[in-house]
Amino acid sequence: MKKTKILVTGFPHSGTSILKSKFGECSNVYELLTEGDVIHNNHLQDARENEFVLTKSPVIPINIRANDVSLIRAENSTYKDYILIFVTRNPYYLFTSVIKSGGNPM
């Protein structure tokens, strides 16, 4: 069975973790507990009967940030067969969330 790979990514404090955990609760989704931007063959084998394999990248991968869909979907791209989910949030709330947690948004 061919597995569908899903990558949830976005800016820090934008809701990627909660979205990933909610998708991970679905019965046909195998959720990777470690964060990373690539799903490897051993992850696909671990998924066994699950239809989807889900991971989360805490930072938008550099080759996705190129902002060119043709590069992302190119035959030699790492992400050509991924479902990519980008989470965005109002920058005001994103920065205040970072500041409240003791971080420096700049």
N, C-alpha and C positions, 0 to 999 in steps of 0.2 A: 504494500500500500504506500503510495506516495504521500509524504507529509507536507503540509503547508506550513511555511515558516512565517512567523509574525515577529516584527521588531517594534516595540513601543519606545519612542524617544522624544525628547523635548528639553526644554531648559530646566535647570534645577528648581525645585519648589513649584512646579507647574502641574503636578498631579499624575505624573507618569507611574509612580509606585502604586497608587491606589487603583489606577486603571488596570495595570498589569495584574494586580492581585484579584480584581473582580473578574477579569477574563480567565485567570487561572482557576477559578472556582467551577468553571464549566467542565462537564464530564468528559468531553472529547478533546480537551486541551491539556497538553503536558507543559507545565510551567517550570522553566529553569530557575532555580533558587538563587543562583549567582548571576550578577549583572555582567553583561558583555554585549558586544555588537555583532557577533557572528555565532551562528548555530552550526556546530561541527557534526560530522557523521556519527560520532559516539553518542551525541545527544539524540539524534534521530533513532538510533538503535534502542536507547533507553525509553523512548516514547512508546514503544511496542504498538498497542492497538489504537493509540490516540491519533486523531486526524490532524491536529495542529500542534506545533511546537512553538512556545512563546518565550521570548526573552526581552530584557529591557536594557537600554544603554543610558547611563546617567547623563551623557553628553552626546549631542548630535554628532555622529561620526563625520570626520573631515571630508570624506569623499561624497557624503550626502550634502554637506554644506556648500558644495560647489554650485548648488542651486540650478542644476541643469538636469532635467528629468531624462533626457536622452543618455546622459552619462550613467545615471543610476540604473536604467533599463538596458544598457548595452550588454552584449553577449558575454563580455569578459568581466562584468561588474560582479562584485560580491553579492549585491542585493537584487540581482535581476529577477529572482524568483521569490522574493519576500513580499509580504504585505507590510507596508510601512505605515505606522500610525504616529503622527506628530501631534504632541499635546502643546497647546499654547495657552497663555494666561495673560490677563491684563498686566502690563509691566509694573504698574503701581503696586498691585497686590503681591507680585512676585518679589519685588525688591523689599517691601515691608516684611514679608515672610522671612527672607534671608537675614535682614537686620535683626528681627526678633529672635532668631536662632543664634545670634552672636556672630554672624558672618559679615563680610564686607562685599557688597554686590559689585563693587568696582574692581 
